[in-house]
């Protein structure tokens, strides 16, 4: 009998001037998950992560590192989890109708919609935070409150879950967000083992860390 976990596919949006850790943190989490810790060196992660950009090719992050997209908005395969990171590039790309319309479309097709930092602003622009609780980087909380008055902006929580939408505070909070997704699919023990492997502190205290 095959007891291997079903693969879950993660589509991760990237764009110019994205914050590096916003997407690299969750990417690392999803990449090192092992459902059976005793077989860590034998079994691959049950998550497959795809980097998706408006167009195929290289994307320059805020710190200058260049990253290659696996797919464009037009040619990517189906996936189960949407991850929308943030960064300074959000300020420009939030007006990019192609990206916003893409987020609207795939949000109807995935199991979980997630955002890191100011990636939450993309979700708001796509109409996905209307009437929902959500959060973002502490510096951008006033921006979110002003831009989306119908969103219940949480300023004391690190991770905010509302329905199938999970938003997180800034930058490193994306690691905790991804661990939350791991916990949703495979349980807290697997999430804890993942954090331990990364030598990252697994916390159940959801208060904003500042």
NUVEXVO-165227 format. One record per residue (C-alpha): x, y, z; residue in three letters; chain. Coordinates in Angstrom, 2 decimals, decimal comma. Layout:
N
xx	yy	zz	resn	chain
X	Y	Z	ALA	A
...
% end
This chain:
210
xx	yy	zz	resn	chain
0,00	0,00	0,00	UNK	A
1,32	3,43	-0,97	UNK	A
1,18	5,75	2,05	UNK	A
3,09	8,60	0,43	UNK	A
1,43	12,00	0,99	UNK	A
-0,31	13,67	-1,93	UNK	A
1,90	16,31	-3,51	UNK	A
0,75	19,88	-3,00	UNK	A
1,83	22,47	-5,55	UNK	A
2,72	26,00	-4,49	UNK	A
2,57	28,91	-6,93	UNK	A
4,71	31,79	-5,66	UNK	A
4,45	35,18	-7,34	UNK	A
7,68	37,13	-7,87	UNK	A
8,14	40,62	-9,33	UNK	A
10,83	43,32	-9,61	UNK	A
12,05	44,73	-6,27	UNK	A
10,49	41,90	-4,30	UNK	A
11,82	41,48	-0,75	UNK	A
14,22	38,53	-0,82	UNK	A
13,25	36,83	2,43	UNK	A
9,55	37,35	1,71	UNK	A
9,69	34,50	-0,79	UNK	A
12,92	32,69	0,07	UNK	A
11,71	32,05	3,63	UNK	A
8,49	30,26	2,59	UNK	A
10,35	28,58	-0,29	UNK	A
12,81	27,07	2,17	UNK	A
10,03	25,87	4,48	UNK	A
8,07	24,14	1,73	UNK	A
11,24	22,65	0,28	UNK	A
12,47	20,94	3,47	UNK	A
9,19	19,48	4,76	UNK	A
9,42	15,76	5,50	UNK	A
6,29	13,93	6,58	UNK	A
8,27	11,00	8,04	UNK	A
11,20	12,54	9,92	UNK	A
12,92	9,13	10,05	UNK	A
13,16	9,20	6,25	UNK	A
14,34	12,80	5,85	UNK	A
17,30	11,81	3,68	UNK	A
15,17	9,51	1,52	UNK	A
11,83	11,20	0,88	UNK	A
11,32	14,51	-0,94	UNK	A
9,08	17,25	0,33	UNK	A
5,37	16,78	-0,36	UNK	A
5,34	20,38	-1,65	UNK	A
6,47	21,48	-5,10	UNK	A
7,16	25,21	-5,42	UNK	A
6,95	27,19	-8,67	UNK	A
8,15	30,78	-9,06	UNK	A
5,74	32,67	-11,30	UNK	A
6,33	36,13	-12,76	UNK	A
4,48	38,33	-15,21	UNK	A
6,93	37,17	-17,86	UNK	A
9,48	34,37	-17,93	UNK	A
13,09	35,35	-17,31	UNK	A
15,13	36,98	-14,57	UNK	A
13,66	39,08	-11,77	UNK	A
15,85	41,45	-9,77	UNK	A
15,04	41,49	-6,05	UNK	A
15,24	44,57	-3,84	UNK	A
18,79	43,65	-2,76	UNK	A
19,98	43,04	-6,31	UNK	A
19,92	39,24	-6,40	UNK	A
18,50	37,96	-9,69	UNK	A
16,07	35,05	-9,66	UNK	A
14,68	33,11	-12,62	UNK	A
10,93	32,57	-12,83	UNK	A
9,85	29,02	-13,63	UNK	A
6,70	30,16	-15,40	UNK	A
4,85	33,25	-16,53	UNK	A
1,33	34,27	-15,56	UNK	A
0,18	32,79	-18,85	UNK	A
1,80	29,35	-18,92	UNK	A
2,07	27,96	-15,39	UNK	A
0,58	24,60	-14,36	UNK	A
-2,28	24,37	-11,83	UNK	A
-1,36	24,68	-8,17	UNK	A
-3,00	24,32	-4,77	UNK	A
-1,50	27,16	-2,73	UNK	A
-0,94	30,75	-3,81	UNK	A
1,86	32,68	-2,07	UNK	A
2,06	36,43	-2,70	UNK	A
5,19	38,01	-1,18	UNK	A
5,77	41,73	-0,77	UNK	A
8,54	44,30	-0,89	UNK	A
9,14	47,76	-2,32	UNK	A
8,03	46,55	-5,72	UNK	A
4,50	46,25	-4,37	UNK	A
4,06	50,02	-4,65	UNK	A
4,40	49,84	-8,43	UNK	A
2,96	46,42	-9,18	UNK	A
-0,23	46,97	-7,18	UNK	A
-1,37	49,03	-10,19	UNK	A
-0,47	46,25	-12,63	UNK	A
-3,88	45,06	-13,82	UNK	A
-2,49	41,87	-15,32	UNK	A
-1,12	40,74	-11,96	UNK	A
-4,24	41,76	-10,05	UNK	A
-6,55	40,00	-12,51	UNK	A
-4,33	36,92	-12,35	UNK	A
-4,59	36,87	-8,54	UNK	A
-8,39	37,18	-8,81	UNK	A
-8,52	34,26	-11,23	UNK	A
-6,23	31,83	-9,39	UNK	A
-7,83	32,66	-6,04	UNK	A
-10,90	30,82	-7,32	UNK	A
-8,85	27,74	-8,15	UNK	A
-6,58	27,20	-5,13	UNK	A
-7,14	25,73	-1,68	UNK	A
-5,21	28,41	0,22	UNK	A
-4,44	32,06	-0,58	UNK	A
-1,49	33,41	1,38	UNK	A
0,49	36,64	1,53	UNK	A
3,66	37,84	3,20	UNK	A
4,31	41,43	4,24	UNK	A
2,90	43,92	1,70	UNK	A
1,86	41,02	-0,51	UNK	A
-1,39	41,46	1,42	UNK	A
-1,91	44,69	-0,50	UNK	A
-2,15	42,69	-3,72	UNK	A
-4,89	40,59	-2,15	UNK	A
-6,74	43,71	-1,04	UNK	A
-6,49	45,22	-4,51	UNK	A
-7,88	41,97	-5,94	UNK	A
-10,90	42,27	-3,61	UNK	A
-9,96	39,23	-1,55	UNK	A
-9,79	41,01	1,82	UNK	A
-13,23	42,62	1,75	UNK	A
-14,79	42,00	5,17	UNK	A
-11,87	39,79	6,20	UNK	A
-9,31	40,06	8,99	UNK	A
-5,80	40,59	7,59	UNK	A
-2,40	42,06	8,38	UNK	A
0,81	43,26	6,73	UNK	A
4,23	44,71	7,61	UNK	A
3,94	47,02	10,62	UNK	A
5,16	49,97	8,57	UNK	A
2,35	49,45	6,05	UNK	A
-0,55	48,98	8,47	UNK	A
-1,72	52,61	8,03	UNK	A
-1,52	52,16	4,23	UNK	A
-3,68	49,04	4,42	UNK	A
-6,24	50,71	6,68	UNK	A
-6,50	53,70	4,37	UNK	A
-6,53	51,73	1,12	UNK	A
-8,98	49,03	2,23	UNK	A
-11,38	50,44	4,86	UNK	A
-13,59	47,36	4,60	UNK	A
-10,73	45,11	5,72	UNK	A
-10,43	44,37	9,44	UNK	A
-6,73	45,18	9,83	UNK	A
-5,05	43,35	12,70	UNK	A
-2,06	45,17	14,17	UNK	A
-1,17	42,87	17,07	UNK	A
-1,07	39,47	15,36	UNK	A
1,84	37,92	13,50	UNK	A
-0,29	35,59	11,35	UNK	A
-3,96	36,19	10,51	UNK	A
-6,18	33,44	9,11	UNK	A
-9,67	34,19	7,79	UNK	A
-11,37	31,47	5,78	UNK	A
-8,87	30,18	3,25	UNK	A
-6,83	33,40	3,34	UNK	A
-3,69	33,66	5,48	UNK	A
-1,77	36,94	5,72	UNK	A
1,35	37,62	7,75	UNK	A
3,42	40,44	9,15	UNK	A
6,64	41,52	7,46	UNK	A
9,52	39,65	5,84	UNK	A
10,57	36,87	8,27	UNK	A
6,91	36,31	9,18	UNK	A
6,59	34,47	5,88	UNK	A
8,46	31,56	7,47	UNK	A
5,81	31,29	10,17	UNK	A
3,07	31,64	7,57	UNK	A
4,50	28,74	5,58	UNK	A
4,83	26,63	8,73	UNK	A
1,15	27,36	9,38	UNK	A
0,30	25,97	5,93	UNK	A
2,45	22,89	6,63	UNK	A
0,55	22,40	9,89	UNK	A
-2,77	22,68	8,06	UNK	A
-1,90	19,86	5,69	UNK	A
0,33	17,55	7,73	UNK	A
-0,12	18,45	11,38	UNK	A
1,78	20,35	14,04	UNK	A
4,40	17,65	14,58	UNK	A
5,54	17,86	10,96	UNK	A
5,58	21,66	11,16	UNK	A
7,68	21,50	14,34	UNK	A
10,13	19,03	12,78	UNK	A
10,43	21,32	9,76	UNK	A
11,25	24,31	11,94	UNK	A
13,70	22,24	13,97	UNK	A
15,50	21,09	10,83	UNK	A
15,84	24,74	9,82	UNK	A
16,97	25,58	13,39	UNK	A
14,10	28,05	13,48	UNK	A
12,09	28,71	16,62	UNK	A
8,58	27,29	16,33	UNK	A
6,24	29,48	18,34	UNK	A
2,57	29,16	19,18	UNK	A
2,52	32,76	20,43	UNK	A
0,88	34,70	17,61	UNK	A
1,53	38,18	18,97	UNK	A
3,44	40,52	16,67	UNK	A
7,15	40,47	17,51	UNK	A
8,33	44,02	17,94	UNK	A
% end
